[in-house]
Amino acid sequence: MQQLELIVVQLEEAKALIEKERVAHLRLAFILLDRVTELILHRTVQAELMGPRAAARVVVHVQAAGGPWKHKGSC
């Protein structure tokens, strides 16, 4: 929930900066928008990687490879 609030605040601040229509303010707005994009991407990737479907895919791949003990050089 805190992350969502952070995204909303940054979007609101970016909007306020854009409305000033000065180059320096536009640059700051761009930085904020870039940060929001990173937060959303991080949240999306984290949800995908940590979700139950991702864990199930890892198990399937390990089983398909014959288990972790089948690697070269292991006992």
C-alpha positions in Angstrom: 0.0 0.0 0.0 2.9 2.4 0.7 4.3 1.7 -2.7 1.0 2.7 -4.3 0.8 5.9 -2.3 4.4 6.7 -3.4 3.4 6.2 -7.0 0.4 8.4 -6.7 2.3 11.2 -5.0 5.1 11.1 -7.6 2.5 11.2 -10.4 0.8 14.2 -8.8 4.1 16.0 -8.4 5.1 15.3 -12.0 1.8 16.7 -13.2 2.3 19.9 -11.1 5.8 20.2 -12.6 4.7 19.7 -16.1 2.0 22.4 -15.7 4.8 25.0 -15.0 6.0 24.5 -18.5 9.7 25.4 -17.8 12.5 23.2 -18.9 14.0 22.6 -15.5 10.5 21.6 -14.1 10.0 19.3 -17.1 13.3 17.6 -16.5 12.3 17.0 -12.9 8.9 15.7 -14.0 10.7 13.3 -16.4 12.8 12.0 -13.5 9.7 11.4 -11.4 7.9 9.6 -14.2 11.0 7.5 -14.8 11.0 6.5 -11.2 7.3 5.6 -11.3 7.9 3.4 -14.3 10.7 1.6 -12.4 8.5 1.1 -9.4 5.7 -0.4 -11.5 8.1 -2.6 -13.4 9.7 -3.8 -10.2 6.3 -4.6 -8.7 5.2 -6.5 -11.8 8.4 -8.5 -12.1 8.4 -9.3 -8.4 4.8 -10.5 -8.5 5.6 -12.7 -11.5 8.7 -14.2 -10.1 7.4 -14.7 -6.6 4.0 -16.0 -7.6 2.9 -19.6 -7.2 3.0 -20.1 -11.0 6.6 -19.1 -11.1 7.5 -21.5 -8.3 5.6 -24.3 -10.1 7.6 -23.6 -13.3 10.9 -23.8 -11.4 9.9 -27.2 -10.1 8.9 -28.4 -13.6 12.2 -27.3 -15.0 14.2 -28.9 -12.3 12.3 -32.2 -12.7 12.7 -32.0 -16.5 16.5 -31.6 -16.0 16.5 -34.8 -13.8 16.8 -32.9 -10.6 19.6 -30.7 -9.2 21.9 -33.7 -8.6 22.3 -34.5 -12.3 24.7 -31.6 -13.0 28.2 -32.5 -14.2 30.8 -32.7 -11.5 28.3 -33.5 -8.7 28.0 -36.7 -6.7 
